């Protein structure tokens, strides 16, 4: 079995998802993920479609276990998990693979992502402030500033996306009330 390892960092799950699906189109199926490290195996090109989901709780939580068991029942495989993120795939031959079909659930997803990124952003910002007067921790400050900048971008991106979804929902509600 031929395998390949790629190292990437993504702040935007949609770009990560797009990249995973491009890899799948070339015949590389994701087998595992660990911080920035993606391991693939060679399969038939276009065999799988991937989605990435942010669980409400850690994968070990009963609600998350129930969700992942449900995914398995409907033919969606859990490839791997990382913190609250879960990498899902479905055979492309089984039809389209969308996790959400309504605005409310899409808005809730974006809100969960904003909350997660905002919490990590705040923690890193506190570390920057705490280490500001420590000359030994200069490299830590720089690393945390980079993380803060990346997360600030992600929070802003998902906030815009959530506003767009809310606007589209409102438009849909106005049309249905006419």
Residue, then its C-alpha position, 0 to 999 in steps of 0.5 A: x500500500x503506497x502512502x504519503x505524508x504532507x505537512x500543512x497548516x490551515x486556519x480555515x476549515x473550508x480551505x482544508x476541506x477543499x485541499x483534502x478533496x483535491x487530494x482525493x481527486x488525485x487518488x490520495x485518501x486521508x488516513x490520519x491527521x495529527x497537528x499539521x501532519x496529514x497521512x494519505x494512502x493511494x486509492x482510486x481517484x475520486x473515491x471519497x468526498x471529505x467534510x470537516x466538522x467541529x463537534x460540540x464536545x470532545x470526541x470522548x463525550x457521549x454526545x460526540x460518540x452518538x453523533x459519530x455512530x450516527x454518521x457511521x450508520x448513514x455511510x459516513x466514515x470518521x477518518x480521524x479526530x483532532x481536539x473537537x474537529x472530526x474528519x469525515x468521508x463518504x464514498x463519492x459513488x454514494x451521492x452528494x455529501x453535505x452536512x448541513x441543509x438549513x441556515x440555522x445549523x450552518x449559523x450554529x456551526x459558525x458560532x461554535x467555530x468563532x467561540x473556539x477560535x476566540x477562546x484560543x485567541x484570548x489565551x494566546x493574547x494573555x500569554x503575550x501580555x504575561x511574557x511581554x516583560x520577560x526578555x527570555x520569552x521573546x521567541x514565545x511572544x513572537x510565536x503567540x503574536x503569529x497565532x493571535x494574528x491567524x486566529x483573529x483572521x479566522x474569527x473575522x472570516x467566520x463572523x463575516x460568514x455568519x452574518x452572510x448566512x443570517x442575511x440569506x436566512x432573513x431574505x429566505x424568510x421574507x420571500x416565504x412570507x410573501 
